[in-house]
Amino acid sequence: SQQGEEDPQALSIQEGENATMNCSYKTSINNLQWYRQNSGRGLVHLILIRSNEREKHSGRLRVTLDTSKKSSSLLITASRAADTASYFCATGPNNGDKLIFGTGTRLQVFP
Amino acid sequence: DSGVTQTPKHLITATGQRVTLRCSPRSGDLSVYWYQQSLDQGLQFLIQYYNGEERAKGNILERFSAQQFPDLHSELNLSSLELGDSALYFCASSVNRQNYGYTFGSGTRLTVV
């Protein structure tokens, strides 16, 4: 079963705009991770935020985590056409290290 | 190249058949995870192995089995295949410590006809 629900399911923007994706989860976590998947390809790890962190940056990516609301957001600033992909959040539980993935957001960036 | 190798890339087989998917983890990673990705079910965790032993089990059908060998490569065996088993099967590896990300292979696309 999926731990995370992502919102929106699909997002279309123009190059240069910012893209924000949200993830909600159900149980307590050790960390939350974001992955990117180009159509039909393997997932690529983007960023990890620990449960005791509130915000993290990596290049044009900014991730926030609110454990009280069991939610996270991924912001991609100054989007490029090459950012077109599906983005998944994944939660790492407190017991063990297997990741449970959300349903994903399909991002389309138009040039 | 992510460092995780999956073979074959594509597989077409008939219902009722059995197939074996293979995964070689990234060098140094002891944990291997198998996931199934289908359009209607999203990315589902199947099973995890750590250094040859089963560590965690997810929504894996009884018709499916897996193992991890001493050289750390892993195989996922799917038997009595049904049309609904058509999906992308991903293998991922990690160092098996919390707060580390996974490295995914490029997947095996299984089509059951």
Interface residues (C-beta under 8 A of the other chain):
Chain A: S1 Q2 N30 N31 Q33 Y35 G40 R41 G42 L43 V44 H45 L48 R50 F88 G92 G96 D97 K98 L99 I100 F101 G102 T103 G104
Chain B: S2 V4 S31 Y33 Y35 G42 L43 Q44 F45 Q48 R55 A56 G58 N59 L88 F90 A92 S94 N96 R97 Q98 N99 Y100 G101 Y102 T103 F104 G105 S106 G107 R109
